[in-house]
Amino acid sequence: MEQLSRAEKNKRKRRCWEKRIEQWRQSGLSQAEYCRQHHLKDHQLSYWKRRFEKTESAVSFVPLPVGTSALAVNNPPLILSIDNHFKVEIRPGFDGHLLRQLIVALQGLS
């Protein structure tokens, strides 16, 4: 029998609920009807739906004015701490879209 770590079990559970919520949204059914037809508990679907919405909306960016002196080699990187689990060094010239994707991915792991 396959032994999974707690993190792997959580990842699988998360993927399973992501799939269920996506299927519910595509079904066109009310949440209650979808849960009845798929033998799910309505409160569980609500819980996971809120959890994913919170994760999706938790990432926001604020414009930070940066002068040319900030691009100098001697400037230290900006350190971004995510949920006290991950730290990301951000250096001048970073790709904002890639950073946003990284943050969402890291939040999904915590």
mmCIF file of the C-alpha atoms, coordinates in Angstrom:
data_MODEL
# 
_entry.id   MODEL 
# 
loop_
_atom_site.group_PDB 
_atom_site.id 
_atom_site.type_symbol 
_atom_site.label_atom_id 
_atom_site.label_alt_id 
_atom_site.label_comp_id 
_atom_site.label_asym_id 
_atom_site.label_entity_id 
_atom_site.label_seq_id 
_atom_site.pdbx_PDB_ins_code 
_atom_site.Cartn_x 
_atom_site.Cartn_y 
_atom_site.Cartn_z 
_atom_site.occupancy 
_atom_site.B_iso_or_equiv 
_atom_site.pdbx_formal_charge 
_atom_site.auth_seq_id 
_atom_site.auth_comp_id 
_atom_site.auth_asym_id 
_atom_site.auth_atom_id 
_atom_site.pdbx_PDB_model_num 
ATOM 1   C CA . MET A 1 1   ? 0.000   0.000  0.000   1.00 0.00 ? 1   MET A CA 1 
ATOM 2   C CA . GLU A 1 2   ? 1.278   3.448  -0.930  1.00 0.00 ? 2   GLU A CA 1 
ATOM 3   C CA . GLN A 1 3   ? 2.326   5.628  2.026   1.00 0.00 ? 3   GLN A CA 1 
ATOM 4   C CA . LEU A 1 4   ? 1.752   9.321  1.375   1.00 0.00 ? 4   LEU A CA 1 
ATOM 5   C CA . SER A 1 5   ? 3.109   12.225 3.346   1.00 0.00 ? 5   SER A CA 1 
ATOM 6   C CA . ARG A 1 6   ? 0.659   14.622 4.938   1.00 0.00 ? 6   ARG A CA 1 
ATOM 7   C CA . ALA A 1 7   ? 1.614   17.274 2.386   1.00 0.00 ? 7   ALA A CA 1 
ATOM 8   C CA . GLU A 1 8   ? 0.935   14.879 -0.508  1.00 0.00 ? 8   GLU A CA 1 
ATOM 9   C CA . LYS A 1 9   ? -2.435  13.882 0.983   1.00 0.00 ? 9   LYS A CA 1 
ATOM 10  C CA . ASN A 1 10  ? -3.356  17.563 1.322   1.00 0.00 ? 10  ASN A CA 1 
ATOM 11  C CA . LYS A 1 11  ? -2.282  18.227 -2.273  1.00 0.00 ? 11  LYS A CA 1 
ATOM 12  C CA . ARG A 1 12  ? -4.420  15.362 -3.554  1.00 0.00 ? 12  ARG A CA 1 
ATOM 13  C CA . LYS A 1 13  ? -7.422  16.500 -1.505  1.00 0.00 ? 13  LYS A CA 1 
ATOM 14  C CA . ARG A 1 14  ? -7.001  20.050 -2.814  1.00 0.00 ? 14  ARG A CA 1 
ATOM 15  C CA . ARG A 1 15  ? -6.794  18.857 -6.442  1.00 0.00 ? 15  ARG A CA 1 
ATOM 16  C CA . CYS A 1 16  ? -9.864  16.679 -5.929  1.00 0.00 ? 16  CYS A CA 1 
ATOM 17  C CA . TRP A 1 17  ? -11.926 19.593 -4.606  1.00 0.00 ? 17  TRP A CA 1 
ATOM 18  C CA . GLU A 1 18  ? -10.650 21.922 -7.323  1.00 0.00 ? 18  GLU A CA 1 
ATOM 19  C CA . LYS A 1 19  ? -11.888 19.403 -9.886  1.00 0.00 ? 19  LYS A CA 1 
ATOM 20  C CA . ARG A 1 20  ? -15.255 18.986 -8.131  1.00 0.00 ? 20  ARG A CA 1 
ATOM 21  C CA . ILE A 1 21  ? -15.813 22.733 -7.950  1.00 0.00 ? 21  ILE A CA 1 
ATOM 22  C CA . GLU A 1 22  ? -14.906 23.173 -11.607 1.00 0.00 ? 22  GLU A CA 1 
ATOM 23  C CA . GLN A 1 23  ? -17.319 20.360 -12.564 1.00 0.00 ? 23  GLN A CA 1 
ATOM 24  C CA . TRP A 1 24  ? -20.067 21.947 -10.447 1.00 0.00 ? 24  TRP A CA 1 
ATOM 25  C CA . ARG A 1 25  ? -19.544 25.335 -12.119 1.00 0.00 ? 25  ARG A CA 1 
ATOM 26  C CA . GLN A 1 26  ? -19.695 23.770 -15.580 1.00 0.00 ? 26  GLN A CA 1 
ATOM 27  C CA . SER A 1 27  ? -22.767 21.677 -14.724 1.00 0.00 ? 27  SER A CA 1 
ATOM 28  C CA . GLY A 1 28  ? -25.174 24.622 -14.555 1.00 0.00 ? 28  GLY A CA 1 
ATOM 29  C CA . LEU A 1 29  ? -26.792 23.027 -11.496 1.00 0.00 ? 29  LEU A CA 1 
ATOM 30  C CA . SER A 1 30  ? -27.391 24.754 -8.202  1.00 0.00 ? 30  SER A CA 1 
ATOM 31  C CA . GLN A 1 31  ? -24.846 23.880 -5.556  1.00 0.00 ? 31  GLN A CA 1 
ATOM 32  C CA . ALA A 1 32  ? -27.429 21.928 -3.548  1.00 0.00 ? 32  ALA A CA 1 
ATOM 33  C CA . GLU A 1 33  ? -28.578 19.914 -6.580  1.00 0.00 ? 33  GLU A CA 1 
ATOM 34  C CA . TYR A 1 34  ? -25.028 19.155 -7.688  1.00 0.00 ? 34  TYR A CA 1 
ATOM 35  C CA . CYS A 1 35  ? -24.170 17.916 -4.186  1.00 0.00 ? 35  CYS A CA 1 
ATOM 36  C CA . ARG A 1 36  ? -27.288 15.712 -4.064  1.00 0.00 ? 36  ARG A CA 1 
ATOM 37  C CA . GLN A 1 37  ? -26.501 14.157 -7.449  1.00 0.00 ? 37  GLN A CA 1 
ATOM 38  C CA . HIS A 1 38  ? -22.841 13.530 -6.566  1.00 0.00 ? 38  HIS A CA 1 
ATOM 39  C CA . HIS A 1 39  ? -23.377 12.455 -2.941  1.00 0.00 ? 39  HIS A CA 1 
ATOM 40  C CA . LEU A 1 40  ? -21.416 15.398 -1.539  1.00 0.00 ? 40  LEU A CA 1 
ATOM 41  C CA . LYS A 1 41  ? -22.113 17.471 1.524   1.00 0.00 ? 41  LYS A CA 1 
ATOM 42  C CA . ASP A 1 42  ? -23.198 20.983 0.632   1.00 0.00 ? 42  ASP A CA 1 
ATOM 43  C CA . HIS A 1 43  ? -21.189 22.551 3.471   1.00 0.00 ? 43  HIS A CA 1 
ATOM 44  C CA . GLN A 1 44  ? -17.991 20.872 2.267   1.00 0.00 ? 44  GLN A CA 1 
ATOM 45  C CA . LEU A 1 45  ? -18.382 22.278 -1.232  1.00 0.00 ? 45  LEU A CA 1 
ATOM 46  C CA . SER A 1 46  ? -19.054 25.714 0.287   1.00 0.00 ? 46  SER A CA 1 
ATOM 47  C CA . TYR A 1 47  ? -15.963 25.446 2.472   1.00 0.00 ? 47  TYR A CA 1 
ATOM 48  C CA . TRP A 1 48  ? -13.636 24.547 -0.418  1.00 0.00 ? 48  TRP A CA 1 
ATOM 49  C CA . LYS A 1 49  ? -15.224 27.128 -2.729  1.00 0.00 ? 49  LYS A CA 1 
ATOM 50  C CA . ARG A 1 50  ? -14.533 29.868 -0.143  1.00 0.00 ? 50  ARG A CA 1 
ATOM 51  C CA . ARG A 1 51  ? -11.032 28.549 0.428   1.00 0.00 ? 51  ARG A CA 1 
ATOM 52  C CA . PHE A 1 52  ? -10.153 28.720 -3.269  1.00 0.00 ? 52  PHE A CA 1 
ATOM 53  C CA . GLU A 1 53  ? -11.717 32.169 -3.639  1.00 0.00 ? 53  GLU A CA 1 
ATOM 54  C CA . LYS A 1 54  ? -9.626  33.400 -0.704  1.00 0.00 ? 54  LYS A CA 1 
ATOM 55  C CA . THR A 1 55  ? -6.458  31.978 -2.284  1.00 0.00 ? 55  THR A CA 1 
ATOM 56  C CA . GLU A 1 56  ? -7.221  33.537 -5.663  1.00 0.00 ? 56  GLU A CA 1 
ATOM 57  C CA . SER A 1 57  ? -7.925  36.986 -4.239  1.00 0.00 ? 57  SER A CA 1 
ATOM 58  C CA . ALA A 1 58  ? -5.139  37.010 -1.633  1.00 0.00 ? 58  ALA A CA 1 
ATOM 59  C CA . VAL A 1 59  ? -2.467  38.118 -4.100  1.00 0.00 ? 59  VAL A CA 1 
ATOM 60  C CA . SER A 1 60  ? -2.314  41.814 -4.865  1.00 0.00 ? 60  SER A CA 1 
ATOM 61  C CA . PHE A 1 61  ? 0.381   44.178 -6.033  1.00 0.00 ? 61  PHE A CA 1 
ATOM 62  C CA . VAL A 1 62  ? 1.040   47.789 -5.188  1.00 0.00 ? 62  VAL A CA 1 
ATOM 63  C CA . PRO A 1 63  ? 3.040   49.927 -7.612  1.00 0.00 ? 63  PRO A CA 1 
ATOM 64  C CA . LEU A 1 64  ? 6.391   50.816 -6.121  1.00 0.00 ? 64  LEU A CA 1 
ATOM 65  C CA . PRO A 1 65  ? 8.127   53.800 -7.673  1.00 0.00 ? 65  PRO A CA 1 
ATOM 66  C CA . VAL A 1 66  ? 11.728  52.900 -8.374  1.00 0.00 ? 66  VAL A CA 1 
ATOM 67  C CA . GLY A 1 67  ? 14.346  55.416 -9.457  1.00 0.00 ? 67  GLY A CA 1 
ATOM 68  C CA . THR A 1 68  ? 17.348  54.501 -11.565 1.00 0.00 ? 68  THR A CA 1 
ATOM 69  C CA . SER A 1 69  ? 19.520  54.391 -8.432  1.00 0.00 ? 69  SER A CA 1 
ATOM 70  C CA . ALA A 1 70  ? 17.485  51.375 -7.263  1.00 0.00 ? 70  ALA A CA 1 
ATOM 71  C CA . LEU A 1 71  ? 18.789  49.417 -10.220 1.00 0.00 ? 71  LEU A CA 1 
ATOM 72  C CA . ALA A 1 72  ? 22.370  49.741 -9.046  1.00 0.00 ? 72  ALA A CA 1 
ATOM 73  C CA . VAL A 1 73  ? 24.254  46.528 -8.391  1.00 0.00 ? 73  VAL A CA 1 
ATOM 74  C CA . ASN A 1 74  ? 24.850  47.321 -4.714  1.00 0.00 ? 74  ASN A CA 1 
ATOM 75  C CA . ASN A 1 75  ? 21.157  47.482 -3.813  1.00 0.00 ? 75  ASN A CA 1 
ATOM 76  C CA . PRO A 1 76  ? 19.937  44.530 -1.785  1.00 0.00 ? 76  PRO A CA 1 
ATOM 77  C CA . PRO A 1 77  ? 17.037  42.478 -3.187  1.00 0.00 ? 77  PRO A CA 1 
ATOM 78  C CA . LEU A 1 78  ? 13.481  42.900 -1.942  1.00 0.00 ? 78  LEU A CA 1 
ATOM 79  C CA . ILE A 1 79  ? 12.588  39.896 0.248   1.00 0.00 ? 79  ILE A CA 1 
ATOM 80  C CA . LEU A 1 80  ? 8.982   38.683 0.043   1.00 0.00 ? 80  LEU A CA 1 
ATOM 81  C CA . SER A 1 81  ? 7.802   36.385 2.850   1.00 0.00 ? 81  SER A CA 1 
ATOM 82  C CA . ILE A 1 82  ? 4.714   34.286 2.092   1.00 0.00 ? 82  ILE A CA 1 
ATOM 83  C CA . ASP A 1 83  ? 2.733   32.925 5.032   1.00 0.00 ? 83  ASP A CA 1 
ATOM 84  C CA . ASN A 1 84  ? 5.998   32.642 7.012   1.00 0.00 ? 84  ASN A CA 1 
ATOM 85  C CA . HIS A 1 85  ? 6.743   29.489 4.997   1.00 0.00 ? 85  HIS A CA 1 
ATOM 86  C CA . PHE A 1 86  ? 8.538   30.815 1.935   1.00 0.00 ? 86  PHE A CA 1 
ATOM 87  C CA . LYS A 1 87  ? 10.907  33.675 1.180   1.00 0.00 ? 87  LYS A CA 1 
ATOM 88  C CA . VAL A 1 88  ? 11.466  34.979 -2.341  1.00 0.00 ? 88  VAL A CA 1 
ATOM 89  C CA . GLU A 1 89  ? 14.248  37.371 -3.350  1.00 0.00 ? 89  GLU A CA 1 
ATOM 90  C CA . ILE A 1 90  ? 13.093  39.907 -5.927  1.00 0.00 ? 90  ILE A CA 1 
ATOM 91  C CA . ARG A 1 91  ? 15.760  41.705 -7.903  1.00 0.00 ? 91  ARG A CA 1 
ATOM 92  C CA . PRO A 1 92  ? 15.450  44.622 -10.323 1.00 0.00 ? 92  PRO A CA 1 
ATOM 93  C CA . GLY A 1 93  ? 13.999  43.607 -13.692 1.00 0.00 ? 93  GLY A CA 1 
ATOM 94  C CA . PHE A 1 94  ? 11.831  40.764 -12.330 1.00 0.00 ? 94  PHE A CA 1 
ATOM 95  C CA . ASP A 1 95  ? 8.916   39.402 -14.366 1.00 0.00 ? 95  ASP A CA 1 
ATOM 96  C CA . GLY A 1 96  ? 5.744   40.503 -12.528 1.00 0.00 ? 96  GLY A CA 1 
ATOM 97  C CA . HIS A 1 97  ? 3.543   37.867 -14.180 1.00 0.00 ? 97  HIS A CA 1 
ATOM 98  C CA . LEU A 1 98  ? 5.930   35.074 -13.209 1.00 0.00 ? 98  LEU A CA 1 
ATOM 99  C CA . LEU A 1 99  ? 6.105   36.402 -9.635  1.00 0.00 ? 99  LEU A CA 1 
ATOM 100 C CA . ARG A 1 100 ? 2.295   36.405 -9.386  1.00 0.00 ? 100 ARG A CA 1 
ATOM 101 C CA . GLN A 1 101 ? 2.175   32.766 -10.582 1.00 0.00 ? 101 GLN A CA 1 
ATOM 102 C CA . LEU A 1 102 ? 4.881   31.791 -8.087  1.00 0.00 ? 102 LEU A CA 1 
ATOM 103 C CA . ILE A 1 103 ? 3.001   33.385 -5.184  1.00 0.00 ? 103 ILE A CA 1 
ATOM 104 C CA . VAL A 1 104 ? -0.240  31.587 -6.054  1.00 0.00 ? 104 VAL A CA 1 
ATOM 105 C CA . ALA A 1 105 ? 1.625   28.275 -6.381  1.00 0.00 ? 105 ALA A CA 1 
ATOM 106 C CA . LEU A 1 106 ? 3.403   28.726 -3.036  1.00 0.00 ? 106 LEU A CA 1 
ATOM 107 C CA . GLN A 1 107 ? 0.174   29.650 -1.252  1.00 0.00 ? 107 GLN A CA 1 
ATOM 108 C CA . GLY A 1 108 ? -1.331  26.444 -2.565  1.00 0.00 ? 108 GLY A CA 1 
ATOM 109 C CA . LEU A 1 109 ? 1.413   24.475 -0.820  1.00 0.00 ? 109 LEU A CA 1 
ATOM 110 C CA . SER A 1 110 ? 0.950   26.043 2.596   1.00 0.00 ? 110 SER A CA 1 
# 
